[in-house]
């Protein structure tokens, strides 16, 4: 808001095209200041001051805007501007030109993008790598070795100076080079891993939000939302920005992300708040606290990358090995020093020689420590996981929690939703019955499948159009259009498509098939009360005012539930007269309708029932009012049935094969669905999930006694008509019985089940934001087959780490023993492998072997074995046999050769040395065998 007496430091900012600075808006939201909202004239003042419109939203042609000036008093809102202009309001203004869309809006308010966390540079990572204890020890050894070498070559006098090349400094330099390579490779790996996670995070955060622009609903990226945009929220959304509520029905928000309080906060429309504020003249604080039209952005704090269970197991193993290695090194140092000082009996050598010998002993022991400590293990896991998560994205698995990747390798059961995961989520109305007599079929060639006793021959959609009276057609149209959250989109090629819940888009597409025109105009009728679809009531409803003193309630939902509540049914013989369009529902009628529902269900169709009810007063007398609204249960009693439609959702390609793969891999697939028991069983049989196990309905399942539950759950294959709570109970029970459980979920209420499971998969396309936040892996294509890929990758990561472990332990053990034995048994206290050679082995082992073994892609053979138990040891018996066998073989060979070498002299020695080298090279090709 601008005040004429305000002293502005920057004239250009004074001529702002908006009435509010970012500070005013921030104060409004941060302190949830209703009085400030009243001062700026509520939502109307906000809309005017931000140059937007609640009906049409922003105009996509907007670029620069003329400033609001004092000559334009209607647009000015008198509020003192906060002192000290925030320079951040000019954020990101440098990178936009005046022709850019929304130039001024972005210049003044910025974009809806959180500042990215500053990435560590490669040099910072190298500096961190340099601070490793081992590297510091090596550096000391290198400095000592180099100093001594230089002194030997250029300081001390030698008798045979002409003949001896000056190469003593090489060892010190070689250690420095080794240090440099180790630091470079590990920091590059780390840097690359950080970049991969940053890319994954960016993909994880980006999502589409429903906004109104140019009077139409659009799906915009969360990053493209601007101050002044009008957004539409639905159950399951995570609010993408802070804002003020213009219009809603009984909206409740969970603000725990911002406040830490987990209670749902009820929101009021801006207009209602200001009216209540005027009435509340005494400023009663308890009333004030209930006035809350402010919607807070639910942006979650980005989680860091924590250690996974496998990394923890390996770190412990690495610590144990390091302790053993450290002990061996200390023992070697003591033995070598004792041996060296005992040799003083035969005469004390000169100082240079003593220093030289001590440094040689020290360098050998430091090099041994370096080889003994397997610092490559954590690197191997990190690499394996970073490689797997990046490649899994290509297989449509976006990994949000790193440990999920390795956990999937041990998964023993998958509880999968049906719609969209096992099926295509591409629904269409294929058949239906209006009233009791009118039976239609989209494709008459399938008439034999739908032959229902006591029901007329099915007719085509063309005939249906001609048969239906305008009254019934109007009822159907209003029921499908007004009692729906799906909306219309025009695709690039001019085709009209619908966006939203697939069941609702199927019903709207049915109206298109019936050649109905402009039916979306019915949306102009504003509902008085809305009941969004929820998995508890398995239905949705809406109340509209039809004409003066006539209100109508439309409802649609699960057919058997509405059939229980219904009292009347549309009678097509009476349908020319709207008053007596229905007749009583008899027991006989109910039986006939149940037969229709069963017939549809056996064809794997989802059945949806439509109904309505008229009232002559609102609110109707004798009904429960909760929070100034009539309850759904009261409205749905005595409803008039309009008809039942059968909606088909074909199976996804490759689902049968994927289920077979899971069974072969020892992973049991269970189907959890909201559909009725017959539809569920029919589809589960098609997929190969239902064989001869148990099929049970949700309400029955949740009422089982603990003992019964323990008997039922292991053999449960299909859970039908289930609520999210049933799914959570199933997951918890399976885990209690020792299973490693993966579960899929897409709805707002699936959060608890996704969190309760070992691995939660949410749906990238159909999933709500709440489900994605609760999950550990997002299935980008919503496809069950992608879960099989996740199992393969999980097993591949575990195998890669085991291969590396077997390789590293063999080399470590051999190198430590060889160095120890040869140094202790040598007269010169000199190991057969010099410090530089040991470092070289270590370097090659840690980096190249880790890379080679950690990046093996999965093979189909991985699915031919059963999952490993949670408690299984990292190193199996077969692995121990391989490690110890290889180690003993290499040790013996090397010792034989070294003793041969030490027993030879002169030219013979050189010849043997050559043979030794060839023998060791041949022997160093270690085969990795994994059972």
Protein Blocks (a to p, Z undefined) as FASTA:
>chain_A
ZZfklccfblklmmpcbfbdfklmmmmmmnopaklmmmnopjmlmmmmnopafklopafk
bccdcdddfklmmlpccddddehiafklmgoklmpcfkbghklmmmmnopaddcdddddd
fklmmmmmmmpmklmmmmmmmmmmmmmmmmmmmmpccfklmmpccfklmmmmmmmmmmmm
mmmmmmmmmmmmmmmmmmmmmmmmpccddddeehiacdddfklpcehiacdddehiacfb
dcddfbdchiacdfklmnopabdcddddfklmmmmmmmmmnopaklmmmmccbccdfbdc
dddddddfklmmmmmmmmmmmmmmmmmmmmmmmmmmmmmmmmmmnopadfklmmmmmmmm
mmmmmmmmmmmpccklmmmmmmmmmmmmmmmmmnopacfblklmmmmmmpcbdcddfehp
lmnoiacdfbdcehjllccdfblmlmmmmccehiacdddfklmmmmpcfklmmmmmmmmm
mmccbdcdddfkopacdedjfklmmmmmmmmmnopahklmmmmpccfbdcdddfklopac
ddddfbghiacddddddfklmmmmpmbdcdfklmmpmklmpccddfklmmmmmmmmmmmm
mnopacddddddddfbdcdehiaceehiacfklmmgopacfbdcdddddddehklmmmmm
mmmnopacddddfbdfklmmmmmmmnomamclccddfklmmmpcfklmmmmmmmpmbdgh
iafklmmmmmmmmmmnopacddddfbfklmmmmmmpmbdcddfklpcfklmmmpmbdcfk
opaklmmmmmmmmmmmmmmmmmmmmmmmmmmmmmmmmmmmmmmmpmnlpafbdfklmmmm
mmmmmmmmmmmmmmcccdfklmmpccddfklcfbdfklmmmmmmmmmmmmmmmmmmmmmm
mmpgcjllmmmmmmmmmmmmmmmmccdddZZ
